């Protein structure tokens, strides 16, 4: 995903995304997932940016790492 002249990629840390793109328009904690061997919980968050040129960008973070970038046409 492009934020101005900066790029955001899967694997980036949440603070890096916020530095490059600014605060999201919407941020929500979806819940928690269990790590390997069910010993640790990881927070899952969803951030929404846009609309930019009619597109919404939905970023999903797990344990403060960007796991997916979804695009959706703004209705």
N, CA and C atoms as a LAMMPS dump frame, in Angstrom:
ITEM: TIMESTEP
0
ITEM: NUMBER OF ATOMS
225
ITEM: BOX BOUNDS ff ff ff
-5.0000000000000000e+02 5.0000000000000000e+02
-5.0000000000000000e+02 5.0000000000000000e+02
-5.0000000000000000e+02 5.0000000000000000e+02
ITEM: ATOMS id mol type element x y z
1 1 1 N 0.859 -1.17 0
2 1 2 C 0 0 0
3 1 3 C 0.902 1.23 0
4 2 1 N 0.512 2.226 -0.733
5 2 2 C 1.293 3.459 -0.801
6 2 3 C 0.649 4.539 0.06
7 3 1 N 1.478 5.202 0.86
8 3 2 C 1.059 6.359 1.669
9 3 3 C 1.935 7.529 1.249
10 4 1 N 1.419 8.357 0.366
11 4 2 C 2.246 9.43 -0.173
12 4 3 C 3.385 8.81 -0.963
13 5 1 N 4.63 9.098 -0.556
14 5 2 C 5.789 8.513 -1.237
15 5 3 C 6.317 7.28 -0.511
16 6 1 N 5.708 6.912 0.623
17 6 2 C 6.158 5.754 1.41
18 6 3 C 5.35 4.507 1.05
19 7 1 N 5.979 3.354 1.224
20 7 2 C 5.308 2.078 0.991
21 7 3 C 5.12 1.344 2.31
22 8 1 N 3.997 0.653 2.427
23 8 2 C 3.684 -0.175 3.587
24 8 3 C 3.512 -1.597 3.075
25 9 1 N 4.144 -2.557 3.754
26 9 2 C 4.1 -3.947 3.304
27 9 3 C 3.758 -4.885 4.448
28 10 1 N 3.244 -6.058 4.091
29 10 2 C 2.986 -7.102 5.079
30 10 3 C 4.295 -7.382 5.817
31 11 1 N 4.216 -7.478 7.14
32 11 2 C 5.396 -7.699 7.974
33 11 3 C 5.863 -6.445 8.687
34 12 1 N 5.412 -5.263 8.229
35 12 2 C 5.782 -4.012 8.903
36 12 3 C 5.163 -3.957 10.292
37 13 1 N 5.806 -3.239 11.188
38 13 2 C 5.283 -3.04 12.537
39 13 3 C 4.216 -1.946 12.522
40 14 1 N 3.305 -2.004 13.489
41 14 2 C 2.206 -1.032 13.561
42 14 3 C 2.741 0.396 13.656
43 15 1 N 3.774 0.625 14.465
44 15 2 C 4.288 1.993 14.608
45 15 3 C 4.905 2.49 13.307
46 16 1 N 5.486 1.597 12.504
47 16 2 C 6.052 1.998 11.213
48 16 3 C 4.943 2.421 10.253
49 17 1 N 3.844 1.676 10.255
50 17 2 C 2.707 2.019 9.4
51 17 3 C 2.148 3.375 9.81
52 18 1 N 2 3.606 11.116
53 18 2 C 1.453 4.886 11.583
54 18 3 C 2.4 6.039 11.273
55 19 1 N 3.707 5.821 11.338
56 19 2 C 4.675 6.864 10.968
57 19 3 C 4.543 7.231 9.492
58 20 1 N 4.36 6.236 8.634
59 20 2 C 4.306 6.47 7.186
60 20 3 C 2.957 6.998 6.716
61 21 1 N 1.867 6.508 7.338
62 21 2 C 0.52 6.811 6.839
63 21 3 C -0.285 7.731 7.743
64 22 1 N 0.198 7.98 8.951
65 22 2 C -0.579 8.753 9.908
66 22 3 C -1.584 7.851 10.606
67 23 1 N -2.379 8.423 11.504
68 23 2 C -3.363 7.604 12.218
69 23 3 C -4.475 7.142 11.271
70 24 1 N -4.998 5.937 11.481
71 24 2 C -6.083 5.451 10.622
72 24 3 C -7.387 6.172 10.918
73 25 1 N -8.312 6.146 9.964
74 25 2 C -9.644 6.74 10.18
75 25 3 C -10.44 5.921 11.174
76 26 1 N -10.159 4.625 11.226
77 26 2 C -10.9 3.717 12.097
78 26 3 C -9.931 2.651 12.592
79 27 1 N -10.019 2.337 13.876
80 27 2 C -9.152 1.317 14.48
81 27 3 C -9.989 0.497 15.445
82 28 1 N -9.895 -0.825 15.355
83 28 2 C -10.701 -1.685 16.22
84 28 3 C -9.904 -2.919 16.614
85 29 1 N -10.051 -3.326 17.871
86 29 2 C -9.461 -4.583 18.328
87 29 3 C -10.472 -5.682 18.027
88 30 1 N -10.077 -6.647 17.213
89 30 2 C -10.977 -7.73 16.825
90 30 3 C -10.987 -8.851 17.85
91 31 1 N -9.88 -9.005 18.554
92 31 2 C -9.791 -10.071 19.55
93 31 3 C -8.356 -10.518 19.713
94 32 1 N -8.202 -11.762 20.095
95 32 2 C -6.878 -12.315 20.367
96 32 3 C -6.766 -13.686 19.723
97 33 1 N -5.552 -14.039 19.311
98 33 2 C -5.305 -15.384 18.792
99 33 3 C -4.23 -16.024 19.65
100 34 1 N -4.241 -17.327 19.712
101 34 2 C -3.23 -18.048 20.477
102 34 3 C -2.029 -18.33 19.595
103 35 1 N -0.852 -18.163 20.188
104 35 2 C 0.377 -18.452 19.468
105 35 3 C 0.671 -19.939 19.47
106 36 1 N 1.878 -20.26 19.06
107 36 2 C 2.313 -21.645 19.017
108 36 3 C 2.169 -22.303 20.377
109 37 1 N 1.689 -23.495 20.415
110 37 2 C 1.514 -24.291 21.638
111 37 3 C 0.543 -23.652 22.624
112 38 1 N -0.289 -22.722 22.164
113 38 2 C -1.325 -22.085 22.987
114 38 3 C -0.778 -21.426 24.249
115 39 1 N 0.429 -20.922 24.202
116 39 2 C 1.034 -20.338 25.408
117 39 3 C 0.91 -18.82 25.477
118 40 1 N 0.764 -18.168 24.345
119 40 2 C 0.684 -16.706 24.35
120 40 3 C -0.495 -16.249 23.514
121 41 1 N -1.079 -15.145 23.941
122 41 2 C -2.145 -14.534 23.152
123 41 3 C -1.572 -13.364 22.376
124 42 1 N -2.038 -13.207 21.14
125 42 2 C -1.63 -12.082 20.311
126 42 3 C -2.852 -11.249 19.971
127 43 1 N -2.713 -9.95 20.13
128 43 2 C -3.804 -9.017 19.837
129 43 3 C -3.985 -8.893 18.325
130 44 1 N -5.237 -8.902 17.874
131 44 2 C -5.561 -8.715 16.456
132 44 3 C -6.313 -7.399 16.319
133 45 1 N -5.786 -6.494 15.476
134 45 2 C -6.399 -5.18 15.25
135 45 3 C -6.678 -4.997 13.769
136 46 1 N -7.69 -4.19 13.488
137 46 2 C -8.018 -3.817 12.112
138 46 3 C -7.957 -2.298 12.019
139 47 1 N -7.202 -1.792 11.055
140 47 2 C -7.108 -0.359 10.802
141 47 3 C -7.684 -0.092 9.418
142 48 1 N -8.39 1.046 9.278
143 48 2 C -8.97 1.412 7.986
144 48 3 C -8.434 2.781 7.567
145 49 1 N -7.936 2.851 6.335
146 49 2 C -7.476 4.103 5.73
147 49 3 C -8.328 4.38 4.499
148 50 1 N -8.507 5.661 4.219
149 50 2 C -9.237 6.036 3.013
150 50 3 C -10.54 6.716 3.361
151 51 1 N -11.379 6.934 2.391
152 51 2 C -11.208 6.488 1.005
153 51 3 C -10.201 7.358 0.25
154 52 1 N -9.363 6.702 -0.53
155 52 2 C -8.419 7.357 -1.436
156 52 3 C -8.787 6.935 -2.851
157 53 1 N -9.208 7.887 -3.668
158 53 2 C -9.659 7.593 -5.04
159 53 3 C -10.728 6.509 -5.048
160 54 1 N -11.627 6.562 -4.06
161 54 2 C -12.737 5.623 -3.998
162 54 3 C -12.417 4.272 -3.386
163 55 1 N -11.193 4.095 -2.873
164 55 2 C -10.792 2.807 -2.304
165 55 3 C -10.561 2.927 -0.799
166 56 1 N -11.039 1.917 -0.066
167 56 2 C -10.728 1.775 1.354
168 56 3 C -9.62 0.738 1.484
169 57 1 N -8.716 0.967 2.413
170 57 2 C -7.636 0.02 2.686
171 57 3 C -7.822 -0.496 4.099
172 58 1 N -7.99 -1.803 4.237
173 58 2 C -8.232 -2.433 5.53
174 58 3 C -6.987 -3.239 5.879
175 59 1 N -6.307 -2.822 6.949
176 59 2 C -5.066 -3.46 7.368
177 59 3 C -5.328 -4.284 8.621
178 60 1 N -4.87 -5.513 8.635
179 60 2 C -5.031 -6.386 9.792
180 60 3 C -3.665 -6.637 10.413
181 61 1 N -3.584 -6.374 11.715
182 61 2 C -2.351 -6.568 12.477
183 61 3 C -2.536 -7.711 13.461
184 62 1 N -1.516 -8.525 13.596
185 62 2 C -1.487 -9.567 14.618
186 62 3 C -0.158 -9.423 15.35
187 63 1 N -0.237 -9.248 16.681
188 63 2 C 0.964 -9.049 17.501
189 63 3 C 1.777 -7.862 16.984
190 64 1 N 1.091 -6.777 16.622
191 64 2 C 1.685 -5.532 16.134
192 64 3 C 2.448 -5.668 14.82
193 65 1 N 2.209 -6.734 14.066
194 65 2 C 2.794 -6.91 12.736
195 65 3 C 1.681 -6.923 11.702
196 66 1 N 1.896 -6.217 10.605
197 66 2 C 0.906 -6.178 9.533
198 66 3 C 0.824 -7.554 8.871
199 67 1 N -0.364 -8.167 8.917
200 67 2 C -0.557 -9.52 8.376
201 67 3 C -1.272 -9.52 7.031
202 68 1 N -2.138 -8.522 6.796
203 68 2 C -2.822 -8.488 5.498
204 68 3 C -3.269 -7.074 5.168
205 69 1 N -3.369 -6.809 3.866
206 69 2 C -3.876 -5.542 3.342
207 69 3 C -4.997 -5.893 2.373
208 70 1 N -6.195 -5.427 2.695
209 70 2 C -7.371 -5.697 1.859
210 70 3 C -7.841 -4.369 1.269
211 71 1 N -8.226 -4.373 0.009
212 71 2 C -8.783 -3.172 -0.611
213 71 3 C -10.249 -3.415 -0.909
214 72 1 N -11.012 -2.342 -0.766
215 72 2 C -12.451 -2.444 -0.983
216 72 3 C -12.923 -1.148 -1.622
217 73 1 N -13.741 -1.265 -2.641
218 73 2 C -14.287 -0.088 -3.303
219 73 3 C -15.286 0.574 -2.374
220 74 1 N -15.141 1.89 -2.162
221 74 2 C -16.048 2.647 -1.292
222 74 3 C -17.38 2.817 -2.008
223 75 1 N -18.465 2.457 -1.364
224 75 2 C -19.803 2.523 -1.97
225 75 3 C -20.426 3.879 -1.748
